[in-house]
Amino acid sequence: MADKKPSFIRQLFAGAIDDAILFPYPAISAEEDRQVSEYIDQLRSYLDANLDRDWIDENERIPEDVLDELRQMGLFGVSLPQECGGMGLSPLAYARVFEFITGYDPGLAILFGVHLSIGIKGIQLAGTPEQKQEYLPRAATGEWMASFALTEPLAGSDAAGIQSRAAPQPDGSYLLNGHKIWIGNGSFSEIIVAFAQVPVEKDGETRDRVTAFILRPDMPGYERSTPPLRKMGARGSNQCELRFHDVRVPPENLLGEPGGGFKLAMQVLNSGRIGLSAGAAGGIKSCLEEAVRFATEREQFGRPIAEYELIEDKLARMAADAYAAESVAYFTAGLATRDDVDYALGAAAAKVWTSDALGRAVDELVQIAGGRGFVKGYPYERAYRDARITRIFEGTNEILRLFIGLSGIEDPGERLQELGAAIRKPVTQIGTLAEYASDRVRLALRQGEPRVQASVHSELRRHFDYLEDHTRELRTATERALRRLGRRIIDRQLVVARLADMAIQLYVRAATLSRTQAILEAHDRGEEQTAPIPEVIPLDDACVQRILRLCDLSAQLSGLRFRAARDSLHDTRDDLLIAVAQDAVGQQGLPYGQPIQPQGRPPVPWGGAHEGESTAPAA
């Protein structure tokens, strides 16, 4: 355990708040802020004049002339190294660009993010110098767009269960066969990082291990479905299916080590989730702006509906969520710039929280817009459809909750196992027993548990007090669940997800408080504006008071959600819930009455070409 990098969320489960990770809130350098602000202004000017979002939604693609101009503007290389022809933006500055593009058009953001956040990222992380020289410059110009080919018909969230296989050949090449689905940019990508099972020998045993390869579409046997898949929303993005029929992959196209593909895929997805979090923050901000515009212009009963409390409630919650989403997205992006921190759980938590918050925002936007929210011709129903994918891709929120929860309880679980061994051998393990007993006494007296050691602003003291108390409660709840369920907790997904929700709320709240602390400290120093966190914020008294109100509401809403998750740990209805679900499965619906859906329908198509599609060799 000692060789692990510290993880803020892991420590929350253990009852600790790590000041060294929490403070200071990350900031973009002044020089990079100027660079990225000017670049976003250029993008905004071009997109305002040339991007028709309604046309994109109807035609389900980004016009090629728009993509060509964005290539000329360097969009598809903003995060790639300057020596490769990219702009070399830091993760924080890249998140700024991602946030803007998502708020502008989610389909374009997905195309952009697939290329940089996950498509080419594997080569950045694990490529040889020769591979980087071959692929990164062409990716930076957008000449070669990139894809990330992991998902399969029978392996979605279970990434380790992929069935594509690459058989080693005597000449060092691999013969690849398999089928991939939902592959972003798949209809036109020229660089495809694909994953397949490869027999790998270790400790005298040969086992299948996930391995990564770099594919080109001109390889014989490489096929992609035509036309692209049609989708509910984010229609400017492109997804298709890929098939590999005896594709011969040369040895120089192996990415990383044989058997190292699963670890690489997870590293890539960690990076992608940060971009998605920033994008969701941009989406929430866009929803807030649209909701405010509608509510101030729409009058009913002689007054703008923005003046009615039920609408004010929606706008306030949306604004608080926007502030928190932005805070946690950039806090996590800042962690990605550090070599001394494990940010995997933070990236997952940020993705879960921000995508859930975006779901709340688009739902309230449609509600505020009323009938206009339900029909085409207005932006509201499109925003609703566009946002829905964020809770699904790059790890469904359900799977990520289990990832966070099971990872978080690992250290407390090992500690309790150590305690169990000590109880069985009390004479030889008296030191462990005494340490544990002393620790429990200190916790009961509200002493001894790690606290925020840094000096916090008086305006935020009560919120930090609650953060400390709730962190203590998470540790207690985790230990109780482990003692009650033991190894069975792995199968008790409802309990694990509730513990994860508690930790997620604490992580987002801590990030929000850290950012607000930085704003207040700058104000107290008499500065006129903050450092870029992620944008420069004016520090006049009125603006600071508005930010404090946002922080107050965000922290209080977080506390309510935390307590709801905590209280549900004691829910006695879980067995009943599971029994009713099993009844529904067994009866194919309700246990009475005539079915609504037609009978004798074919099974769900898990993969393969759908109606109106074909598979054809790649051009």
Buried (B, 14 or more C-beta within 10 A) or exposed (E): EEEEEEBBBBBBBBBBBBBEBBBBBBBBEEEBBEBBBEBBEEBEEBBEEEBEBEEBBEEBBBBEEBBEBBBEBBBBBBBBBEEBBBBBBBBBBBBBBBBBBBBBBBBBBBBBBBBBBBBBBBBBBBBEEEBBEBBBBBBBBBEBBBBBBBBBBEBBEEBBEBBBBBBBEEEEBBBBBBBBBBBBBBBBBBBBBBBBBBBBEEEEEEEBBBBBBBBBBEBEBBBBBBEBBEBEBBBBBBBBBBBBBEBBBBEEBBBBBBBBBBBBBBBBBBBBBBBBBBBBBBBBBBBBBBBBEBBEEBEEEEEBBBEEEEBEEBBBBBBBBBBBBBBBBBBBBBBBEEEEBBBBBBBBBBBBBBBBBBBBBBBBBBBBBEEBBEEEEBBBBBBBBBBBBBBEBBBBBBBBBBBBBBBBBBBBBEBBEEBEEBEEEEEEBEEBBEEBEEBEEEBEEEEBBBBBEBEBBEBBEEBBEBBBEBBBBBBBBBBEBBEEBEEEBEEBBEBBBBBBBBBBBBBBBBBBBBBBBBBBBBBEEEEEBBBBBBBBBEBEEEBBEEBBBBBBBBBEBBBEBBBEBBEBBEEEEBEEEEEEEEEEEEEEBEEEEEEEEEEEEEEEEEBEBEEEBEBEEBE
